[in-house]
Amino acid sequence: MCGIVGYVGPQRAQDVVIDGLRRLEYRGYDSAGVAVVHQGELAVAKRSGKLANLEKELADHPLPPAHTGIGHTRWATHGPPNDANAHPHTGGARRVALVHNGIIENFRELRARIEADDHAFLSETDTEIAAHLVELQVQSGVDLPVAMQRVCQQLDGAFTLVAVDAEDPDRVVAARRNSPLVVGLGDGENFLGSDVAAFIEHTREALELGQDQIVTITRDDVTVTDFWGRPVEAKRFHVDWDLSAAEKDGHDWFMRKEIFEQPRAVADSLIGRRTTAGLLALDEMRLADEEIRDLDKIIIIACGTSFYAGMVAKYAIEHWTRTPVEVELASEFRYRDPIVDQTTLVVAISQSGETADTLQAIRHAKSQRARVLAICNTNGSSIPRESDAVIYTHAGPEIGVASTKGFLTQLVACYLLALYVAQVKGTRYGDEIDEIMVQLEAMPDHIATVLEQAESVYELARAHVGTRSVLFLGRHAGYPVALEGALKLKELAYLHAEGFAAGELKHGPIALIEDGLPVLCVVPPRGRDQLHGKMISGIQEVRARGALTICLAEEGDRKIEPYADHLIRLPQVPVLLQPLVAIVPLQLFACELATALGHDVDQPRNLAKSVTVE
Ligand code: M6R
């Protein structure tokens, strides 16, 4: 939610900042802006709409050739997405420019306080007050880092702030509370970004910042303190992917590229998980065997697609470990007084590692003495930092707003966690775990086989351009797949799409069925006879009422043929692993239908990639 960039170094700041914003645009695209410091003055350009609008403006009216700059791409919270509300904001004297990600909750009180002193505000944002306050501080004679400390002490809420002072041209100062910020360490230049994509083109060395910290960058130095000016040691890390991972690589959309990367992402997420003796070993799993054996309940918390990964995990963990699992939306968790104690393991799933709802839920769980394990794709992000243990997925950067490879790799991490708990608790024999690992290790090839059918799925999608509504049905582990398929279609094609547990249909939703309504059905493998038979009955029922059925069923499943208007074949895999292959055609379907409708697949309306406000 909002992308932030800062730069000091020998390069032209405008170019470095705009390149960084381009890579962060997935975080918000309501407006974009840049400010540079040149010869004791600020130069600011900002435009509503996508970054392209700002780039056009800068092509006609470039900013001066400065070497210090900040930039912002916005997901609007306070005030509509117009030019006035675009960041950077400046103080009244235009000495300080500042960008912000998050929400300053007490901005009204603070604003009222200085409005009384004749301070005019030009925007409706909660951000502008911070620019005024920092400017008042530097005008009083303190330097920018101290000004930032003093202002942060007054702010409530979540914020990353990045500021420059026209009279202090060679440094950028940033503050972080509950919103993401990382530092890129260059040679004679340094960078700030909401995530490493902002500077990956220039450096793969980075610093992770903690809560309530202030960082000051100059060309040759990076200083980190807390909000009270006390020095802090920041953790350095190396980014294990490069620029090519953040490029479209010949695809029309990042999302399509990321769908096709899934065999590789799943394989990478499985690498190095077994010892030479064949035992599962999860490196970053900092929970002692004792703690795992003592667990009597697991609660999974997550949002959106990650929540659906958690729903699949419940089937696997309960089946393999006989440990009860609850799956809860992170945004609901702490508001219902959940029963959590030191024998509960809370598993927080998040691709970005920055989702505010999930982060708050983790804090609540920890306050109740639960142990927290994060499943996360983003090194240096807040959720793994605040958790007791972590399993990193190895999807590489996911830039399309709609999660795809993030989901598949989360599933892999959940399976690994389930098997690890089974190994430690002894609820499965070693050879059973081995067999499942072998099946998992075969999944990249199976996913690749599904991707070979992309053209026929695209054709089907294009044939549905006039459709207003689509239903998705599944059972067992196929139910979360149905929900995820519907979410993909909602967020990309802006269509009414709903996922149902097939058995639930006759309790109400079947009333929605009308002539020609497309219903995508995730058919369980035949190995689970009862499940398979019941699913076929459900499909018959909707078809009898005029639905057009598009069935995803395993190779060799002949029983489905009479009830499928269209058939997409899936490889034969065990029911618990089927989500890894079944979701792929649904991703392709949503991507292609949205493309055919003329939508921006990577940047769907009203959304942002990581939701850093509650
Ligand atoms: O980064 P997270 O996994 O915590 O994000 C959770 C959701 O915001 C995310 O999955 C969202 O639903 C995606 N747009 C789904 O495609």
Boltz pocket constraint, residues with backbone or C-beta under 6 A from the ligand:
constraints:
  - pocket:
      binder: B
      contacts: [[A, 303], [A, 304], [A, 305], [A, 306], [A, 349], [A, 350], [A, 351], [A, 352], [A, 353], [A, 354], [A, 355], [A, 358], [A, 401], [A, 402], [A, 403], [A, 404], [A, 487], [A, 491], [A, 607], [A, 608], [A, 609], [A, 610], [A, 611]]
      max_distance: 6.0
